[in-house]
């Protein structure tokens, strides 16, 4: 699975799992922060997304402070998924 495939699947997962009203995968900016001013996700969204990513991609998402940099943006999530897949 390459970068582009992971990126597209991740965005599709985010739209479907997080009920991002009126958004499509193309609307999600890869570098945009996922929380606050960016996509506007909250901690419940993060939990839901972490479980969905673990299920879909078979990678572990750490909890707490360790997860913060991973959830910084789509780019950071893709990097974590690809790195975890290659070391598995």
NORKAJO-V179091 format. One record per backbone hydrogen bond with DSSP energy under -1.0 kcal/mol. NH is the residue of the N-H (numbers start at 0). CO is the residue of the C=O. E is the energy in kcal/mol with one decimal. If there is no record, write none. Layout:
BEGIN
nh = {NH,NH}
co = {CO,CO}
e = {E,E}
END
This chain:
BEGIN
nh = {5,6,7,8,9,10,11,12,13,14,15,16,17,19,20,22,26,27,37,38,40,45,46,47,48,49,50,51,52,53,54,55,56,57,66,70,71,74,76,77,78,79,80,81,82,83,84,85,86}
co = {1,2,3,4,5,6,7,8,9,10,11,12,13,14,18,19,23,24,34,32,33,41,42,43,44,45,46,47,48,49,50,51,52,53,63,66,68,29,72,73,74,75,76,77,78,79,80,81,82}
e = {-2.4,-2.7,-2.5,-2.6,-2.8,-2.2,-2.5,-2.4,-2.5,-2.4,-2.4,-3.1,-2.0,-1.1,-1.7,-2.2,-1.7,-1.1,-1.7,-2.2,-2.7,-2.1,-2.0,-2.4,-3.0,-2.8,-2.3,-2.3,-2.8,-2.5,-2.1,-2.9,-2.9,-1.2,-1.6,-2.1,-1.1,-2.4,-2.1,-2.9,-2.4,-2.1,-2.7,-2.7,-2.4,-2.6,-2.3,-2.2,-1.5}
END
